[in-house]
Amino acid sequence: MLHTVVREHLDAAVRDGNTRLATRRWRPVLYLKRHHDHREIWPFYRHADFCMVTSLHDGMNLVAKEFVSVREDGGALILSQFTEASAELRDALLVNPYDLDGVANAIRRAVEMPPEEQRVRMSRMHQSVREYNIYRWVGLLLGELSRIPDEAIGTPGASVPVVSRRTGDEDTA
């Protein structure tokens, strides 16, 4: 039930922040609680000032990469140092999600980042997403698999290691 308690606290925090800071035409937090397909979420990515992915362990790599893939014009990516994507998307603002002050500073930096710096960073991350795609991953995986000796994977016709018996364990027929 911890999930329910966390969700209730998050709902209250979003409601409070939006109540205090929203204007007639703008809400600081657009909190979407259901699953969204790619076509539905891309307009949000395109119009967001920044995207923040704060996984506590490896995960959410696709969210970060989807954001980058639709943003050629700028924007900022705030990314947990614990995600695998942080090794590829080096122009993201990396944070430790447990460090609240560090996350707050990254948000401030993202919001205040000059447009030219945003474009340069996003351009480099966009190039990385184009290069490190599923086709490259499959190619690297197949290359690694091709280097495994046949004996290690039990290929038919390959020699099978023989387990010798201790003396005295022979079958008596």
Secondary structure, 3 states (H helix, E strand, C coil): CHHHHHHHHHHHHHHHHHHHHCCCCCCCCCCCCCCCCHHHHHHHHHHCCEEEECCCCCCCHHHHHHHHHCCCCCCEEEEECCCCHHHHCCCCEEECCCCHHHHHHHHHHHHHCCHHHHHHHHHHHHHHHHHCCHHHHHHHHHHHHHCCCHHHHCCCCCCCCCCCCCCCCCCCC
